[in-house]
């Protein structure tokens, strides 16, 4: 009788204790499953935001032919120039330039006493300038920039001398020029770009009559050659007409497919 009671008691204890043990194991397993894993060193590096590079960290030497068209004394003329400067990360450009008037312009300035009565008198000027240019809007292909240019030069009049029958010139007058402008540029290749711009030329620290002669609007075309990428082409590190890095990004799929086409769409509509 006593042995039967012991067996029955043991069965009751097993029946009551086994579910509790199972529940404890399930709870412990659930807690272990919900604990987050610590990120490894590689995962931490992947999720860390990188600090952007300084704006003056990447430099390029830029040689630029700058042909400017302007109205001088009501006549359309060409002012040719050559720029040499530095470009930082494609957004900031500074340097120096030299400009000269390609052809003479009829002038209203008073001529010397030895000039012929019906002498042809042409206005001539040339100047050196320093410039600073900052990019306002930019993508991999296009850029819109603002330019400020300060120049120092001379202006004179070339006329026919009545006594000698040869062309002579008046004494040079000092002139200072201020030229603000805006420009747009398109990269054709990684080493070459074309652009155009418009602005205003304003002489300062000169006589009013010279100021009226030289002030006026400015329109210009430009051709840029980036020597850094060009050297990579010469050394065989890049192809001459490569378009790598010049694709327009930031467009939605519809606009990109509209202008550049989509292989997936072509396969669907076949």
HELIX and SHEET records of a PDB file:
HELIX    1   1 UNK A    2  UNK A   34  1                                  33    
HELIX    2   2 UNK A   41  UNK A   47  1                                   7    
HELIX    3   3 UNK A  208  UNK A  214  1                                   7    
HELIX    4   4 UNK A  227  UNK A  234  1                                   8    
HELIX    5   5 UNK A  253  UNK A  260  1                                   8    
HELIX    6   6 UNK A  263  UNK A  268  1                                   6    
SHEET    1   A10 UNK A 105  UNK A 106  0                                        
SHEET    2   A10 UNK A 122  UNK A 138 -1                                        
SHEET    3   A10 UNK A  92  UNK A 101 -1                                        
SHEET    4   A10 UNK A  75  UNK A  88 -1                                        
SHEET    5   A10 UNK A  59  UNK A  72 -1                                        
SHEET    6   A10 UNK A 216  UNK A 226 -1                                        
SHEET    7   A10 UNK A 192  UNK A 204 -1                                        
SHEET    8   A10 UNK A 173  UNK A 189 -1                                        
SHEET    9   A10 UNK A 142  UNK A 160 -1                                        
SHEET   10   A10 UNK A 167  UNK A 169 -1                                        
END                                                                             
